[in-house]
């Protein structure tokens, strides 16, 4: 079975799909580079201002270290032009640690005692810049590494300028505490903001999916299409972390997967109802179910299905029609716990499927009524026309026209109720001769037409003989009857209207021959009335 997403993946492997994918990849890479450049430029600009301010009068005490600091800073700033999307994410720590080295040299170049005639005392705040950058855009582990590197930087400055131990400790603990507070606060705010963005994006995704599902499902006219697309929509609604979705029908103690949607192209299967405690629970309670899959609680036939998919959790949502269970949607995950929010969304989509399914079934019933003879259950003239307009009209075929002999006489002698029973019995007997895919239609009061696919004249003759024999065995309330059969055959792309006329003419000819025979053999006529 190939679902919609498998088909999409196949289309993406075409040359046009490959080209489109490459264009999208390049566009994403350009966007990432642009975003990284903007982020880095903000912090580089702030550091550059601080670096320039250290050169103002009275200037650094150790100019050589200042110029060394400036050189390291420029080298780190130039890394912004590197193709960072190609590097592992942790590589950003290299220029960050390099920047802290630049700050260390800058602080040492002017001393760190605020009483000294230097501006370097206030430049210790520069160690917060990389901490803030990591906290804003990178994992908390990166931030912890940078905070640790900042502590090393401040310790190295204290040792280099030979300040007092008390001053070093105050500076170390003060700036480290400030860096930690900044990191924790920013990470907390960032986590909350990202959560709200994810929630908004998820709500938007769900809204778009529900809107599309409502439009597409309610426009379908085949219940099987509704179930197939509804199953795919259920998996899309569940999102990442879910392995597959299926629509289950239960009949005679057997659970059948009527539709399956997953990324493996699984084929629908079936298993025993007694082996699935979760479907039994939904049937018994009529309520949706969120469950952790327990392999010890299930039977062998269902366990084989869960083992193959490596299912750990599942949600089951019943679909009802006219207050009766029609089927059950089951969404499976591998390690992802099903939330109550997902259950609410799945229920909402199941309601849409119920509406679409009711519309499709009602439409199908109306189509059947419009295309079916109410007495015999065979196709009527309209159903026959639709059949012939399809692919059957393009293939070789034979058409047989059947007419019940003396039906009017039977109606007059025994009543129309007996005549109707004969019509039903003849329809059953004649259709029993045909193969699956062939068609028998009632085209008039006592007339039927059969379409036999891929049949030449010899095959049509054998079918006509079998129909005649089958009808001759029919007896209704002691009344026996017979049929006159005419047939005609054509090859591919034959003229169907002409073929029907030829078969009709052959039927009338057969009827005339039968009448002449009965006229010469009155006893045969008496035995058939």
N, C-alpha and C positions, 0 to 999 in steps of 0.2 A: 504494500500500500504506500502510495506516495502522497503526502499531504501538501498543503499549500506552501509551507516554508521549505520543504524539500525541493519543490518545483522552482521556488525563487532561487535557491542555492544553485540549481542546475543552470538557470538563466544567467546567473552571475558569472558562470564559467565560460560563457560565450565570449568571443572577441569583443563585442560591444560592451558586455558586462565587465570584462577585464579592464578595458579602457576607462570606463566610468569609475571603476574602483580605484584605478591609479590616479585619476583626476581628483577624486574625493580624498585620497590619501595625501596627495601633495597639498591640497587646500587645507586639510587639518594640520599638516606639518607647518605650513606658513602661519596659520593662526596660532599654533603653540609657540612658535618662535617670536611672533609679534607680542603675544601676551607676556612671555618671559622677559623680553626686552623692556617692556613698559614697567614691569614690576622691579626689575633690577635697576633701571635708570633712576627710579625714585630714591632708592637707598644709596646708590652711587653718588647721586647729586648731593644728598645730605652729608655723606662722608667727605666729598670734595670740598664742601663749604667749611667743614670742621678742619680739614687738612690745610686749607688756605688761611683760616683764622690763626692757626698755630704759627704761621710765618709773619704775622703782624708784630710790630714793636711791642715789647722788647725782643720778641723772636725766641727761638729755641736756644738752650745752653750748649747743645751739642749738634751743630749743623750737619755733621756727617751722618749722624743717626737719623736726622730729619729727612735728609735726601734719600737715605736708604729706605725709610718708611714710605716716602713718596713713590719711590720706584716700585716697591712691593704693591702699593695701592694701585698704581697704574696697571701693573701686570694683572692684578686680580680684576680690575675694571674691564680690561680688554677681553677677558674670557667670556664676556656677554655675547660676543660675536661667534662663539663656538656653536656647532650644531648640537645643542643640548638634547633634543629629542632622540638622538641616536645613542646617547650615553645612558648608562644605568642611573637611576634616580639618586643613589647615594653619592654620585660623583660631584654633586653640588657642594658637598662638605669640603672639598679640596680648596676652591677659591674662598670659601667662608673662613676656614682655618687660616688661610693666607692673609685674609683681611685682618683677623685678630693679631697676626704677627705684625702687620703694618701698624696697628694701634699700639701694640706693645712698644715698638721702636719709637713711635711718636711720643708716647708718654715718657719714655726714658730720655728722649732728646731734650726735654725741657724740665725734667723733675716733676714730682707730683705733690709737692708741698704747697698749699694755697698761699702761704706767706711769702713764697719766693716771687720775684718780679717776672713771672712767666704766665702764660695763658694755659699751660698744660694741665693745671690742676683741675679745671672744669671739663677737660677732654676725656675724663674717665667714662663719661656717659656714652662714649662711642661704642663701648662693649655691648650696649643694649641693642644696637642696630641689627647685628646678625641674629641675636636672640629673637627679636621681634619678627624678622624676616622668616626664620624657621617656624615660629609659632603660627604665622599667618598662612604659610603655603605648604608646609612639609609635616611629616609625622612627628609625634611627640618624642620619639626616640632620637630624631635628629636634633630637636631642641635641647634634649638632655645632654647630648654630646657637645653642643655649642656652649651650653652653660658651664659644663666641666672645663672646656677649653678656655673660657673667659676667666675662670678661677685660676687656671695655670698662668694666664696672661698677667693678671693682677699680682700674683705671687712673684712672677719673674720681675715685674716692675719694682716691687718693694725691695727685692734683693739687689737689683741693679743700682737703685738710687741710694741704698743703704739708709733707708728711713728707719724709725724706731719700730720695734715689734708691735707696740700698741697701735701705732698708726697703720701698719700693714694689716693687722687683724681687723681694725675698724673698717678700713677700706674694703678688705676682702669680704667680710661678712655683710657689710652694708650693700655693696653692689651685687653680690651673689643673691642676697635676699630679694633685692629689687628685680634682678633678672628672673628669678624663680617666680615672683608674683606676676610679672609681665607675661611670662610664658604660660603659667596656669590660667590666668585670666583670659588671655587671647585664645588659647586652645578651647576654653569653655565657651566663649562667645562664638568662636568659629564652628564648634560642634553644633551648637544650637541653631546657628544660621544655616549650616549645611543641612541639618535635619529639616528645617522649615522649607528650604529650597527643594529637598528631595520629596517632602510631602506634597508641595505644590506641583512639582513635576509629575509625581505619581497620580495626583488627582486629575491633572490635565490629560495624562495618558489614558487613565481610566475613562474620563469623559469622552475623549475622542473615540476610544474603542467601543464604548457603549453606544455612542451616536452612530458609528459605522455599522455595528452589529445590528442595531435596531432597523436601520435602513435596508441593509442587505438581507437579513433574515426574513423580515416581513414581506419582502418582494419575491421570495421563492415560492414556487407552487408545487414542489415535490417534497413530501415529508422526509425522504432520505437525504435530500440536499440540505434541508433545515438541520437535521441531526448532525450531518458531517460538518457543516460550517459552524454550527453551534459548539461542537466539540473543539474545533480549532480555536474559536473565540475564547472558550474557557481556558485553554492553555495560555493563550496570549494574555488574558486577564490576570492569570496567576503570576506571570512574569518569570524572572530568572530564579533558578533554584528548584524548579519543578520539572520533572522528567517527562510527564505525559498526561494526557486526559483521554477518557473513554466514555462512551455512552452505553450503558448496560441495559439489556432487556431480559426479563425473567419469564420463562415459560416451561411448564412441566418439570420443575425442579432443576432447570439448567439456566445458568447465567451466560448470555451471549454478548460479546462486545460488538455492537452494531456499527460503531465508528471508533477509530483510534487516531489520535494526533500526538506525535512525538518527533524527536529529532533523529530517530533511528529507522523510520519507515516500517514500524512494526505491523504485522498482519493481524487482523482481529481474530480472536480465539474464543473458546467457550470452556466452562468448567462447571462443576456441580454446585448447586446452591448451598447444600449442606456443608460444603467446605469453606464457605465465605461467611463468617459471623457478622461482618460489617454490613453487607447487603441485606442479610436477614434482619438485622436490627433496624435498618431504614424501612424495610417492608413492614415490620411489626409495629413500629412507632410512627411511621409516616413523617419523620423529622430528619433534617440534615444532621450529619455526623462528622465531627473532627476526631481523628483517632491516630494513635501511635500503632503502627503495624506490629502485631505480636505473632510471630511465625508458629509458636507453640499452640495457638488457639485456632489455627486453620487446618483444613484438610489438604491432602496431597495435591489434588488438581489445582486448587487455588494457590498453594505454596509455590508450585512451579512457575506460575505467572509472576508472583512477587519476587522470587529469586532471580528470574531472568532480568527484570527491570531494576533490581536492587532498591526496592521501595522501602522507605522507613516511616513515612507519614502519609496520610491521605485525608481528603475531604470528600464526602458524598452528599449530593444534593438531589432530592427526588424531583421528578417532573410529572405533574398530574394533568390528566385530561378528563373533564367532566367528573371531577372529584375521585378519579381512579388513577392509580399509579400507571404511568405510561413507560417510564424508564428512569434511570439514575445516572447522573453525571458523576464520574469519579476522577479526581485530580490527584496525581501521585507526586511525591517529592523524594529526594534523596538527601536527607539530613536537614532539610528546611522545615521548621515548625510552622504549621498552618495557623494563621492569626484569625481572631474574630473579625477583623476588618475585611480580610479576604473572604471569609464566609459570607459576610453581608453583601459584598460585591458579586460573588458567585450566585447568591440567591436572586439578586436583581437581574443578572443575565439569564438565569434559569426562567424567570418570569417572562422575559422577552422571548425565549425559545418556546415557552408554552403558548404564548400568543401566536407566534409565527407557525408553530406546529398545528394549532387549531385552524388557522387560516388555510394552511396547505392541505390539511385533511378534508376540510369543507370544500375547498376547490377541487380536490381529487374526486370527492363523492359527486359533486355536481358534474364534473367531466364524465364520470362513469355513467351517471344517469342520462346525460345527453348523448352518450355514445353506445348505450346498452339497451337492448330490447328487454323491457321489464318482465315479460312472461318467461322467456327461455334463458335469460342471462347472457345471451350471445351479443356480439356487436350488432348494431343496427346499421342503417345506410351511412350515417355520418361517421360511425366508427370504422366502417369499411373504407370509406373515402380517405380518412386520415391514415389508415394502414397502407393503402396503395400509394398515397402521396409520399410516403417515407422511402427508405432505402429499398424496400421490397419492389418498388416500381422500377428499379434499375436492373434487377436481376432476372434471370430466366425463371419462368413460373408456368404453372397450369391453373386454370380456373374451372371449377366444376359448379354447375347450376343444378339444384335439386328441387323438385316439385312433388309435394305429397299428392298421391293419387286419390281422387274421390273424397277430399276433405269436406267439401260442401255437402255431399250426400251423407257423410258420417254425422255432421252437425245437425242436419235435418232429422236424421233417424234416431240419434242418441243424445242430442243436446250439445250445446257449445262447451259445457264443462268437460265432457269426454273429448271433444275436439281439441281443447286447450291442453289436456293431459297428453294427447297424442303428439301435439306440437313439441311439448317438453321432452317426451320420450324419444321422438325422432331426433331432436337436437342433441340429446345426450348420446344416442347411439352413433350418429354421424360424426360428432366431434371426437368420440373415442377412437375412431379410425385414424385421425390426423396425428402428425408429429408435433412436438413442442416447437413453437415458432410459426406453425401454420395457423390459418384463421378460418373460422366458420361464422358466417353472419346471417341473420334473418333479414331478408330484403323485401319481404312482402307477407301477405297473410299466410300462404302455404308454401312459400318459396324461400330457399336458402342458397347461399353462395359460399363456396370454399376456395381458398387460395392456398395452393401447395407450392412451396418454394423449391427451386432447383429441380423441377420435375418435367420430363419430356412427355410425349403423348403415351408412351407405353406405361410409364409410371402412373399417369393420370387415369389410364384405363383400369389398372389394378386397384387404384384407390376407389374409383367409381364402383367396381365390382364388390369391394369389401363393404362400402357404404350400403349398397343395395342389399347385400346379405345381412348386414347388421340391422337394418331397418325391418326386414322381413321377419326377424325374430321378435320384434316388438309386439306385445299384446297389451291392450288397455281395456279392462272390464270386458274381456272376451272379444274385443274388436281388434282385428289385424289390419295392417295397411302396408303400403309399398311406396316407393319413390321412383320417379323418372329422373335420370341423370344425364346431363350433357356436359361435355368437357372440350377444352381447347388449350393449346400450349403455344408459347412463344419464347424466343431467346432474349438476351439482354436488350434493354431499351426498346422492348416491343410496345406496340400501341395497345394500351390496356383497355380502352373503350372498345376497340375493335375485337379484342380478345373476349371481352364479356359478351358482346353481341354474338360471336361465333359459338360460345358455350351455350348461350340462351337458345340460339337456333337449333343446336344439337339436342338440347333438352326437349324442345317441342317435337323434333323429329322422332326422338326415342318414345315420347308419349303417344304419338300417332301410330308408331309401329306396335306398341303395346296394345292400343285400342283395336287395331286390325287383328292382332293375335287373339284377343279376347272375343272379338266378333266371330272368329272361326272356331273358338273353343269356349262355349258358354259356361261350361262347368268351372273352368279356371276363373272366369269372371265372378261366378257366384261364390267361389271359395275365398275371394279376396274382399268381398263386401261385408 
